Amino acid sequence: MRIGCPKEIKNHEYRVGLTPESAGELARHGHEVWIESGAGLGIDATDAEYKAAGARIVDGPDPIFAECEMVVKVKEPQAVERKKLREGQILYTYLHLAPDREQTVDLVDAGVTAIAYETVTGPNRSLPLLKPMSQVAGRMSVQAGATALEKAHGGRGVLLGGVPGVMPGKVVVIGGGVVGFNAAQMAAGVGADVTILDRDPEVLERVGTHFETRAKTRFSNAANLHDAVCEADLVIGAVLIPGAAAPKLVTREMLRDMQKGAVLVDVAIDQGGCFETSQATTHDNPTYVVDDIVHYCVANMPGAVARTSTYALNNVTLPHALQIADNGWKAAMRANPHLAEGLNVWDGKVTYKAVAEDLGYEYVPVEKALA
């Protein structure tokens, strides 16, 4: 199979879909690998390293979109890229379609076979291709929130860890999954006063056992959420419904009861955000203020630590890429039901139920695509 990896063009996105080592693995399996010149520079991977691994370097993205059977990326294709996609072409990347009608329409119209990293499953309904980026984003959320809390950035002027004689900052983490766990771990590590909210008693028990006295847990209902948010210096939104739009848990009304200069970090922004006032931002202009509350809603947070993120991502995406390339996507999905969960769009149809329901498309089961 001819596999192409273009340079990412989203604002301040430095990750790359294939590392030189991943390109080498695909080449050793007998596949042609085309890499856009300069695609790896954001992780300090040169064209020469890709060539040494057996890849072909091409100028610009056009040859990749025009001639490659599978396109491997990190972020969802931007509008200019979507115009280049071809019927039957395999697109393997993060998509986050539920809150993005425009992208979904373009992928449906293009007739591509779109496989979303974020909905590929693992044992016990885990999301192994989403997990490493959730780990990165969870840890980064505390860094970003701590910076936004500085007075010069519009925040309350609170140091999360405090100092002797001064209370630490209060951090509220909404959601005890991978993002929330990693955020709580970082916040507790700097000495903040951490509270984790979740609706799943098993999750609360697990994080409570892990953190012991270093973090508190509360059941997430409307009253507890309101109380916790209004006392917080930093609120981290870490909720996820796989493939679907995130629920709006913190309302505009709640903001009026919060402390002036408090910070909201919405890690669920890729799925539309879990704060009613969330709007996607970029690394160029990461924050904005609503009702005296600072919002950080960067949609590609892990792109700022591109080398760590790219290698962590390739560790989990490469095995599936090899299955698709070696066997074709249909055979690969028949053999691996977890990979089949990643199929979101095929032949002009939406094949992921949550996306179809959120955007009003007819849902076509994956089994029909594989028949």
C-alpha positions as CSV (number, residue, x, y, z in Angstrom):
1,M,0.0,0.0,0.0
2,R,1.1,3.6,-0.7
3,I,0.9,5.5,2.6
4,G,1.3,9.3,2.9
5,C,2.0,11.6,5.8
6,P,1.5,15.3,5.1
7,K,2.8,18.1,7.3
8,E,0.2,19.3,9.9
9,I,-1.1,22.7,9.2
10,K,-3.3,23.4,12.2
11,N,-2.2,26.5,14.2
12,H,0.9,25.6,16.2
13,E,0.6,21.9,15.5
14,Y,4.1,20.5,15.5
15,R,3.2,16.8,15.8
16,V,3.5,14.4,12.8
17,G,1.5,11.3,11.9
18,L,4.6,9.1,11.4
19,T,8.0,9.2,13.1
20,P,11.0,8.0,11.1
21,E,10.9,4.7,13.1
22,S,7.2,4.2,12.2
23,A,7.9,5.0,8.5
24,G,10.7,2.4,8.6
25,E,8.4,-0.3,10.1
26,L,5.8,0.3,7.3
27,A,8.6,0.2,4.7
28,R,9.9,-3.1,6.1
29,H,6.5,-4.5,5.6
30,G,6.8,-3.8,1.9
31,H,4.8,-0.6,1.7
32,E,5.6,2.7,0.0
33,V,5.8,5.6,2.5
34,W,5.6,9.2,1.3
35,I,6.5,12.0,3.7
36,E,5.9,15.6,2.9
37,S,9.2,17.5,3.1
38,G,9.6,19.1,6.5
39,A,6.7,17.2,8.0
40,G,8.9,16.0,10.9
41,L,10.8,19.2,11.8
42,G,8.4,19.9,14.7
43,I,9.8,16.8,16.5
44,D,13.4,17.4,15.2
45,A,13.0,14.6,12.6
46,T,14.7,15.6,9.3
47,D,14.0,14.5,5.8
48,A,17.3,12.7,5.8
49,E,16.1,10.5,8.7
50,Y,12.9,9.6,6.9
51,K,14.9,8.7,3.8
52,A,17.3,6.6,5.7
53,A,14.2,4.7,7.1
54,G,13.1,3.9,3.6
55,A,10.5,6.7,3.0
56,R,10.2,8.9,-0.1
57,I,10.2,12.7,0.5
58,V,7.7,14.7,-1.6
59,D,7.3,18.4,-2.1
60,G,4.1,19.7,-0.6
61,P,0.9,17.8,0.4
62,D,-0.6,17.5,-3.1
63,P,1.2,14.3,-4.2
64,I,0.1,12.6,-1.0
65,F,-3.5,13.4,-1.3
66,A,-3.6,12.7,-5.0
67,E,-1.7,9.4,-5.1
68,C,-1.6,7.7,-1.7
69,E,-4.1,5.0,-0.7
70,M,-3.9,5.9,3.0
71,V,-3.2,9.3,4.6
72,V,-1.9,9.2,8.2
73,K,-2.2,12.4,10.2
74,V,-2.6,13.7,13.7
75,K,-5.2,16.3,13.7
76,E,-8.5,16.4,11.7
77,P,-8.0,17.5,8.1
78,Q,-8.4,21.3,7.7
79,A,-10.8,22.7,5.1
80,V,-8.1,23.1,2.4
81,E,-7.0,19.4,3.0
82,R,-10.5,18.1,2.9
83,K,-10.9,19.4,-0.7
84,K,-8.0,17.2,-1.7
85,L,-9.4,13.9,-0.3
86,R,-10.6,11.3,-2.8
87,E,-13.3,8.7,-2.9
88,G,-12.2,5.4,-1.3
89,Q,-9.1,6.9,0.2
90,I,-8.3,5.9,3.8
91,L,-7.9,8.7,6.3
92,Y,-6.4,7.6,9.6
93,T,-6.2,10.4,12.2
94,Y,-8.1,12.1,15.1
95,L,-11.4,13.4,13.8
96,H,-13.7,14.4,16.7
97,L,-16.7,14.7,14.3
98,A,-19.6,15.1,16.7
99,P,-19.2,18.8,17.3
100,D,-17.8,19.5,13.8
101,R,-20.6,19.4,11.3
102,E,-18.6,21.1,8.5
103,Q,-15.9,18.5,8.6
104,T,-18.4,15.7,8.7
105,V,-20.2,17.0,5.7
106,D,-16.9,17.3,3.8
107,L,-15.8,13.8,4.6
108,V,-19.2,12.3,3.7
109,D,-19.2,14.2,0.4
110,A,-15.6,13.1,-0.4
111,G,-16.6,9.4,0.0
112,V,-13.5,8.7,2.1
113,T,-13.0,5.8,4.5
114,A,-12.4,7.8,7.7
115,I,-10.9,6.0,10.7
116,A,-10.8,8.1,13.9
117,Y,-8.1,7.4,16.5
118,E,-10.4,8.5,19.3
119,T,-13.1,5.9,18.8
120,V,-10.8,2.8,18.3
121,T,-11.4,0.7,21.4
122,G,-9.5,-1.7,23.5
123,P,-10.4,-4.2,26.2
124,N,-13.1,-3.1,28.6
125,R,-14.2,-0.3,26.3
126,S,-10.9,1.5,26.8
127,L,-9.7,4.1,24.2
128,P,-6.0,3.2,23.7
129,L,-5.3,5.6,20.8
130,L,-6.8,8.5,22.8
131,K,-5.2,7.6,26.1
132,P,-1.6,8.9,25.5
133,M,-2.9,12.3,24.3
134,S,-5.3,12.4,27.2
135,Q,-2.4,11.7,29.6
136,V,-0.4,14.6,28.0
137,A,-3.4,17.0,28.0
138,G,-4.3,16.2,31.6
139,R,-0.8,16.9,32.7
140,M,-0.5,20.0,30.6
141,S,-3.9,21.4,31.9
142,V,-2.3,22.1,35.3
143,Q,0.6,23.9,33.7
144,A,-1.7,25.9,31.5
145,G,-4.0,26.7,34.4
146,A,-1.2,27.7,36.7
147,T,0.1,30.2,34.1
148,A,-3.4,31.6,33.4
149,L,-3.8,32.1,37.2
150,E,-0.9,34.6,37.2
151,K,-2.1,38.2,37.5
152,A,-0.3,39.2,34.3
153,H,-2.4,36.7,32.4
154,G,-5.7,37.8,33.9
155,G,-5.9,35.3,36.8
156,R,-6.4,35.7,40.5
157,G,-2.7,35.8,41.2
158,V,-2.7,32.4,43.1
159,L,0.2,30.0,43.3
160,L,-1.3,26.5,43.2
161,G,1.1,25.1,45.7
162,G,1.0,28.0,48.1
163,V,3.9,28.7,50.4
164,P,4.4,28.2,54.2
165,G,1.7,30.2,56.0
166,V,-0.5,30.7,52.9
167,M,-3.1,28.2,51.7
168,P,-2.6,26.4,48.4
169,G,-4.8,27.0,45.4
170,K,-8.0,25.0,45.0
171,V,-8.2,22.8,41.9
172,V,-11.4,21.1,40.9
173,V,-11.2,18.3,38.3
174,I,-14.5,17.3,36.6
175,G,-14.1,13.7,35.5
176,G,-11.9,11.0,36.9
177,G,-10.9,9.3,33.7
178,V,-7.5,9.4,32.1
179,V,-7.4,13.2,31.6
180,G,-8.8,13.8,35.1
181,F,-6.5,11.3,36.8
182,N,-3.4,12.9,35.2
183,A,-4.5,16.4,35.9
184,A,-5.1,15.5,39.6
185,Q,-1.7,13.8,39.7
186,M,0.0,16.9,38.6
187,A,-2.0,19.3,40.8
188,A,-1.5,17.1,43.8
189,G,2.2,16.9,43.0
190,V,2.6,20.7,43.2
191,G,0.8,20.8,46.5
192,A,-2.6,22.1,45.4
193,D,-5.9,21.4,47.2
194,V,-7.5,19.0,44.8
195,T,-11.1,17.8,44.4
196,I,-12.1,15.2,41.8
197,L,-15.8,14.9,40.8
198,D,-17.3,12.0,38.9
199,R,-20.6,10.1,38.6
200,D,-19.2,6.6,38.6
201,P,-18.8,5.2,42.1
202,E,-16.1,2.8,40.9
203,V,-14.1,5.7,39.4
204,L,-14.4,7.6,42.7
205,E,-13.3,4.6,44.7
206,R,-10.3,4.0,42.3
207,V,-9.0,7.6,42.4
208,G,-9.8,7.9,46.1
209,T,-7.7,4.8,46.9
210,H,-4.8,6.1,44.7
211,F,-4.6,9.6,46.0
212,E,-5.6,8.9,49.6
213,T,-5.3,12.2,51.5
214,R,-3.7,14.0,48.6
215,A,-7.0,14.6,46.8
216,K,-10.7,14.6,47.8
217,T,-13.5,13.0,45.8
218,R,-17.1,14.1,45.4
219,F,-20.1,12.7,43.6
220,S,-20.8,14.9,40.6
221,N,-24.4,16.1,40.9
222,A,-25.6,19.7,40.2
223,A,-25.3,20.9,43.8
224,N,-21.8,19.4,44.5
225,L,-20.6,20.7,41.1
226,H,-21.8,24.2,41.8
227,D,-20.3,24.3,45.2
228,A,-16.9,23.0,44.1
229,V,-16.7,25.2,41.0
230,C,-17.6,28.3,43.0
231,E,-14.8,27.7,45.5
232,A,-12.2,26.8,43.0
233,D,-9.2,28.8,41.7
234,L,-8.7,26.4,38.8
235,V,-11.4,24.1,37.2
236,I,-10.3,21.4,34.7
237,G,-13.0,20.0,32.5
238,A,-12.1,16.4,31.8
239,V,-15.3,14.7,30.8
240,L,-15.7,12.4,27.8
241,I,-18.5,10.5,26.1
242,P,-16.7,8.5,23.4
243,G,-17.3,9.9,19.9
244,A,-20.1,12.2,21.1
245,A,-20.3,15.9,22.0
246,A,-19.3,16.6,25.6
247,P,-22.1,17.6,28.0
248,K,-22.2,21.2,29.1
249,L,-21.7,20.8,32.9
250,V,-20.6,24.3,33.9
251,T,-23.2,26.9,32.9
252,R,-22.9,30.6,32.2
253,E,-24.9,31.2,35.3
254,M,-22.3,29.4,37.5
255,L,-19.6,31.7,36.3
256,R,-21.3,34.6,38.1
257,D,-20.9,32.8,41.4
258,M,-17.2,32.0,40.8
259,Q,-14.3,33.9,42.2
260,K,-13.1,36.7,40.0
261,G,-10.0,35.7,38.1
262,A,-10.6,31.9,38.5
263,V,-9.5,29.8,35.5
264,L,-11.4,27.2,33.5
265,V,-9.3,24.8,31.4
266,D,-11.5,22.8,29.0
267,V,-9.7,19.7,27.9
268,A,-12.9,18.4,26.3
269,I,-12.9,21.2,23.7
270,D,-12.1,18.8,20.9
271,Q,-15.6,17.3,21.6
272,G,-17.3,20.7,21.8
273,G,-16.3,21.5,25.4
274,C,-17.9,20.8,28.8
275,F,-18.4,24.5,29.8
276,E,-21.3,26.4,28.3
277,T,-19.0,29.4,27.6
278,S,-16.2,27.4,25.9
279,Q,-15.0,28.3,22.5
280,A,-11.9,26.7,20.8
281,T,-8.7,28.7,21.0
282,T,-5.2,28.3,19.7
283,H,-1.7,28.4,21.1
284,D,-1.4,31.8,19.5
285,N,-4.2,33.2,21.6
286,P,-5.0,30.6,24.2
287,T,-7.3,32.4,26.7
288,Y,-10.3,34.8,26.8
289,V,-12.4,36.1,29.6
290,V,-16.2,35.7,30.2
291,D,-17.8,37.3,33.3
292,D,-14.3,37.8,34.9
293,I,-13.4,34.1,34.4
294,V,-10.4,33.2,32.4
295,H,-11.0,30.4,29.8
296,Y,-8.2,28.2,28.3
297,C,-9.7,26.1,25.5
298,V,-6.8,25.2,23.2
299,A,-8.0,22.3,21.0
300,N,-4.6,20.8,20.3
301,M,-2.8,21.1,23.7
302,P,-0.4,18.2,23.1
303,G,0.9,19.9,20.0
304,A,2.9,22.2,22.3
305,V,5.0,19.2,23.5
306,A,5.2,17.7,20.0
307,R,8.1,15.3,20.4
308,T,6.7,13.6,23.5
309,S,3.2,13.5,22.1
310,T,4.2,12.2,18.7
311,Y,6.2,9.3,20.0
312,A,3.5,8.4,22.6
313,L,0.9,8.5,19.8
314,N,2.9,6.4,17.3
315,N,3.4,3.7,20.0
316,V,-0.4,3.0,19.8
317,T,-1.4,4.0,16.3
318,L,1.4,2.1,14.3
319,P,0.1,-1.4,15.1
320,H,-3.3,-0.6,13.6
321,A,-1.7,1.2,10.6
322,L,0.3,-2.0,9.9
323,Q,-2.9,-4.1,10.1
324,I,-4.7,-1.8,7.7
325,A,-1.7,-1.6,5.3
326,D,-0.9,-5.3,5.4
327,N,-4.5,-6.6,5.0
328,G,-6.7,-3.8,3.7
329,W,-9.0,-1.9,6.0
330,K,-12.0,-4.3,5.6
331,A,-10.0,-7.5,6.4
332,A,-8.2,-5.7,9.2
333,M,-11.5,-4.7,10.8
334,R,-13.1,-8.1,10.3
335,A,-10.1,-9.5,12.2
336,N,-10.1,-6.8,14.8
337,P,-13.4,-5.5,16.1
338,H,-11.7,-2.9,18.2
339,L,-10.3,-1.3,15.1
340,A,-13.7,-1.5,13.5
341,E,-15.0,0.8,16.2
342,G,-12.8,3.5,14.7
343,L,-14.7,3.6,11.4
344,N,-16.7,6.9,11.4
345,V,-17.4,7.6,7.8
346,W,-17.5,5.3,4.8
347,D,-18.8,5.6,1.2
348,G,-20.7,8.8,2.0
349,K,-22.3,7.3,5.1
350,V,-21.8,7.9,8.9
351,T,-20.9,4.6,10.6
352,Y,-20.5,5.8,14.2
353,K,-23.7,6.0,16.1
354,A,-22.9,8.9,18.4
355,V,-21.8,11.1,15.5
356,A,-24.9,10.2,13.4
357,E,-27.2,11.0,16.4
358,D,-25.5,14.3,17.3
359,L,-25.5,15.5,13.7
360,G,-28.8,14.1,12.4
361,Y,-27.3,11.6,9.9
362,E,-28.7,8.1,9.2
363,Y,-26.6,5.6,11.1
364,V,-25.1,2.9,9.0
365,P,-23.6,0.0,11.1
366,V,-20.0,-0.9,10.5
367,E,-21.1,-4.4,9.7
368,K,-22.8,-3.1,6.5
369,A,-19.5,-1.5,5.4
370,L,-17.6,-4.8,6.1
371,A,-20.2,-7.0,4.3
